[in-house]
Amino acid sequence: MSTKERKKRKSADTSEFTCSECGGTDVIQDLEKGEKICATCGLVLSDHRIDTGPEWRAFTADEKDARSRAGAPTNYAIHDKGLSTMIDWRDHDSSGKKFSAKKRSEIYRLRKWQIRTRVHSSVDRNLAQAMSELERLSSQLGLTKSIKELAALLYRKLIVRRLARSRSIDAMVGAAIYAACRLRSAPRSLDEISRHSRVTKKKIGQHYRLLVEKLKIRMPISSPANYVPRFITQLGLPGIVQQKVLEILEQAQQQRTLITGRDPRGLAAAAIYIASILTDHRVTQRDIAVAAGVTEVTVRNRYKELVNKLEITMAP
């Protein structure tokens, strides 16, 4: 295909253009001349196409980033959303030339006042401390970027609207993370969050209930199936075990008495234990209990309930 032919292509949405001469809808776009031409009779329908792309060209990803005029997108996980500027700590200019002593002291003062202006109000100071804690907890728990962003957004709504005055920042951040994980169907238990937080499980639970009440969030019920992929990965089991676990939990969902009032982690752990036996990839109850964060007694009790109610025949 020649370069000229490559610059001509058929329009994807031909129904938008109809030829006034012959009524045809087969339209060709000539990107080089900015024309729309009827393929049937050759009438030029439009010759004023505006190119909305950049006027520069880039052949590598580095060139594209260097020539782009737009900055990074806003980030709710940064207290100022990443919109403020930063004065670098290095004492040299863009060409690598070191500053003089007088220039260094001037840059030091500018850097100090720039940091102060970024956190000039009580809300900014609160957000700066909270987002630092959120970053630390997210890293410890291995959370995805979307969950971290949602947790930051929930916290911001509480603080900006002044719905959570005189509350512990650490506890409220933990509550926001717990709520965000449940909303994104990647739940983490309060025990896991409190293990890495500076506050207790009870305090995080209290702040979580406050957050849900103040923001009027309709929180989805945690499903045991949401815990399965993480537990399977921690135990190093193959995909066939996970598939069998989901089948068992799907059968259990049809009998509400097996699900209602049960810890979803315990149900997921018991289903993994059953599936590991059925697929001949055996794992001890102790290992499963440690991965799920429950006791071995819980695994045994849920195991017996599932086997009896679902009438599963276990291999000896």
C-alpha positions in Angstrom: 0.0 0.0 0.0 1.4 3.4 -1.0 1.8 6.4 1.4 -1.0 8.2 -0.4 -3.4 5.3 -0.2 -2.5 4.8 3.5 -3.6 8.4 4.2 -7.0 7.7 2.7 -9.3 5.5 4.7 -13.0 4.7 4.9 -14.9 6.4 7.6 -16.0 4.1 10.5 -19.4 5.8 10.9 -20.7 6.3 7.3 -24.3 6.9 8.5 -23.3 10.4 9.6 -22.4 11.5 6.1 -24.7 11.2 3.1 -23.9 12.4 -0.4 -26.2 15.3 -1.4 -25.6 14.4 -5.1 -26.2 10.7 -5.3 -27.4 9.8 -1.7 -24.5 7.4 -1.2 -23.1 6.7 2.3 -19.7 5.2 1.3 -17.3 8.0 2.3 -13.5 8.2 2.0 -11.5 10.5 4.2 -8.3 12.0 2.8 -6.3 12.9 5.9 -3.6 14.7 3.9 -6.0 17.2 2.3 -8.6 17.2 5.1 -11.3 16.2 2.6 -14.3 13.8 2.8 -15.1 12.4 -0.6 -18.1 10.3 -1.8 -16.8 7.0 -3.1 -19.7 6.6 -5.5 -19.7 9.9 -7.5 -16.6 11.6 -6.3 -18.2 14.7 -4.8 -16.1 16.4 -2.1 -18.5 16.6 0.8 -16.1 18.6 3.1 -12.7 20.1 2.7 -12.2 21.7 6.2 -11.2 18.9 8.5 -9.4 20.1 11.6 -6.6 17.9 12.8 -6.9 17.8 16.6 -3.7 15.9 17.1 -0.3 17.4 18.2 1.8 19.3 15.7 4.9 17.4 16.7 6.0 13.9 16.0 7.5 11.4 18.5 9.1 8.1 17.6 9.9 6.8 21.1 8.1 6.8 24.5 10.7 9.1 25.9 10.3 11.6 23.1 6.5 11.5 23.6 6.8 12.2 27.3 9.3 15.0 26.8 7.2 16.8 24.2 3.9 16.4 25.9 2.5 19.7 27.3 0.2 18.0 29.8 1.3 17.0 33.3 0.4 14.0 35.4 -3.2 13.4 36.2 -4.5 14.5 39.6 -3.9 12.0 42.4 -6.2 11.9 45.4 -3.7 9.9 47.4 -1.5 13.0 47.5 -2.7 15.7 49.9 -2.5 18.5 47.3 -3.6 16.1 44.5 -0.1 16.4 42.9 -0.8 19.9 41.5 1.7 21.9 43.5 5.4 22.3 42.5 8.4 20.9 44.2 11.8 22.5 44.7 14.4 19.8 44.3 16.8 19.1 47.2 19.8 18.9 44.8 22.0 22.0 44.9 22.7 22.4 41.2 20.9 23.8 38.2 19.5 22.0 35.1 22.9 22.0 33.4 24.5 20.3 36.5 26.4 23.4 37.6 26.6 23.7 41.4 25.1 26.7 43.2 27.3 29.1 45.1 27.0 29.4 48.9 24.7 32.5 48.6 22.5 30.8 46.0 22.3 27.6 48.2 21.1 29.6 51.2 18.5 31.4 49.0 17.2 28.1 47.6 17.1 26.6 51.1 14.8 29.5 52.2 12.6 29.2 49.2 12.3 25.4 49.7 11.3 25.9 53.3 8.6 28.4 52.5 7.4 26.4 49.6 6.8 23.4 51.9 5.1 25.7 54.4 2.7 27.1 51.8 1.7 23.6 50.7 0.3 22.8 54.2 -0.9 26.2 55.3 -4.3 25.2 56.7 -5.5 22.7 59.3 -7.2 20.7 56.6 -4.0 20.5 54.5 -2.0 19.4 57.5 -4.6 16.7 58.3 -4.6 15.5 54.7 -0.8 15.5 54.5 -0.5 13.3 57.6 -3.4 11.1 56.5 -2.1 10.5 53.0 1.3 9.6 54.4 -0.3 7.0 56.6 -2.5 5.8 53.7 0.6 5.3 51.5 2.3 3.3 54.3 -0.7 1.1 55.0 -1.4 0.5 51.3 2.2 -0.6 50.8 2.1 -2.9 53.8 -1.2 -4.5 52.6 -0.2 -4.7 48.9 -3.3 -2.7 47.8 -3.9 -1.7 44.2 -3.8 1.9 43.0 -7.6 2.0 42.5 -8.3 0.9 46.0 -5.8 3.4 47.4 -7.4 6.2 45.3 -10.9 5.3 46.5 -9.8 5.2 50.2 -8.2 8.6 49.7 -11.4 9.9 48.2 -13.6 8.6 51.0 -11.2 10.2 53.6 -11.2 13.5 51.7 -15.0 13.6 51.7 -15.1 13.3 55.5 -12.5 15.9 56.1 -13.5 18.5 53.6 -17.1 18.4 54.7 -15.9 18.4 58.4 -17.9 15.3 59.2 -15.2 13.7 61.4 -13.9 16.3 63.7 -11.6 15.3 66.6 -11.2 11.8 65.3 -8.0 9.7 65.1 -6.3 10.2 61.7 -4.8 6.7 61.8 -8.1 5.0 62.7 -10.0 6.9 60.1 -7.5 6.0 57.4 -7.7 2.4 58.4 -11.5 2.6 58.2 -11.3 4.2 54.7 -9.1 1.4 53.5 -11.4 -1.2 54.9 -14.4 0.4 53.2 -12.5 0.8 49.9 -11.5 -2.8 49.9 -15.1 -3.9 50.4 -16.4 -1.6 47.7 -13.8 -2.9 45.2 -14.7 -6.6 46.0 -11.2 -7.2 47.3 -12.0 -7.3 51.1 -9.4 -7.3 53.8 -10.3 -8.1 57.4 -10.1 -5.7 60.2 -7.5 -7.9 61.8 -5.2 -7.6 58.8 -5.5 -3.8 58.7 -5.0 -3.4 62.5 -2.0 -5.6 62.3 -0.2 -3.0 60.3 -1.9 0.1 61.8 -1.1 2.0 64.9 -4.6 1.6 66.3 -6.7 -1.4 67.5 -9.2 -3.4 65.5 -12.0 -2.1 67.7 -11.2 1.5 67.1 -11.0 1.0 63.3 -14.4 -0.7 63.4 -15.9 2.2 65.3 -14.5 4.7 62.7 -15.7 2.5 59.8 -19.3 2.6 61.1 -19.0 6.4 61.4 -17.7 6.7 57.9 -20.5 4.5 56.4 -23.1 6.5 58.4 -21.8 10.0 57.6 -21.2 9.3 53.8 -24.4 7.2 53.5 -22.6 4.4 51.7 -24.6 1.3 50.9 -21.9 -1.3 51.6 -22.1 -4.6 49.7 -22.0 -7.9 51.7 -18.6 -9.6 51.6 -18.7 -12.8 49.6 -16.5 -15.7 50.4 -15.6 -15.9 46.7 -13.8 -12.5 46.9 -11.2 -14.0 49.3 -10.5 -17.1 47.3 -7.9 -15.7 44.7 -5.7 -14.2 47.5 -5.8 -17.3 49.6 -5.0 -19.6 46.7 -2.0 -17.4 45.7 -0.7 -17.4 49.3 -1.0 -21.2 49.5 0.6 -21.7 46.0 -2.3 -23.9 44.7 -3.0 -24.3 41.0 -6.0 -22.9 39.1 -7.9 -26.1 39.1 -8.3 -25.9 42.9 -9.6 -22.3 42.7 -12.2 -23.4 40.1 -13.4 -26.2 42.4 -13.5 -23.8 45.3 -15.8 -21.4 43.4 -18.1 -24.3 42.4 -18.4 -25.3 46.1 -19.2 -21.8 47.2 -21.7 -21.3 44.4 -23.6 -24.4 45.7 -23.4 -23.1 49.2 -24.9 -19.7 48.1 -28.0 -21.6 47.1 -28.5 -22.7 50.7 -28.7 -19.5 52.7 -28.3 -21.3 56.0 -24.7 -22.1 55.1 -23.8 -18.4 54.4 -25.9 -16.3 56.8 -24.1 -15.3 59.9 -20.8 -17.0 58.9 -17.4 -15.4 58.5 -16.7 -15.4 54.8 -13.0 -16.0 55.4 -13.9 -19.2 57.3 -16.2 -20.4 54.5 -13.5 -19.7 51.9 -10.9 -21.5 54.0 -13.2 -24.6 54.4 -14.0 -24.6 50.7 -10.3 -24.5 49.8 -9.6 -27.4 52.2 -12.4 -29.5 50.5 -11.2 -28.6 47.0 -7.6 -29.4 47.8 -8.6 -33.0 48.8 -11.0 -33.5 45.8 -8.3 -32.3 43.4 -5.5 -34.2 45.1 -3.5 -31.0 46.0 -3.7 -31.5 49.7 -3.0 -28.7 52.2 -3.1 -28.9 55.9 -5.8 -27.1 57.9 -3.1 -25.2 59.8 -1.7 -23.7 56.6 -5.1 -22.7 55.3 -6.0 -21.2 58.7 -2.9 -19.1 58.7 -3.4 -17.9 55.2 -7.1 -17.0 55.9 -6.4 -15.5 59.3 -8.9 -17.8 61.1 -8.5 -20.6 63.6 -8.2 -24.3 62.7 -11.4 -24.9 64.7 -13.3 -22.5 62.4 -12.0 -24.3 59.3 -13.0 -27.7 60.8 -16.5 -26.5 61.7 -17.2 -24.9 58.3 -15.7 -28.0 56.6 -18.2 -30.3 58.4 -21.1 -28.0 57.6 -20.3 -27.8 53.9 -19.7 -31.5 53.5 -22.9 -32.5 55.3 -25.2 -29.9 53.8 -23.9 -30.2 50.2 -23.5 -34.0 50.5 -19.9 -34.0 49.2 -18.2 -37.4 49.1 -14.7 -37.0 50.4 -11.8 -39.3 49.4 -10.2 -41.2 52.4 
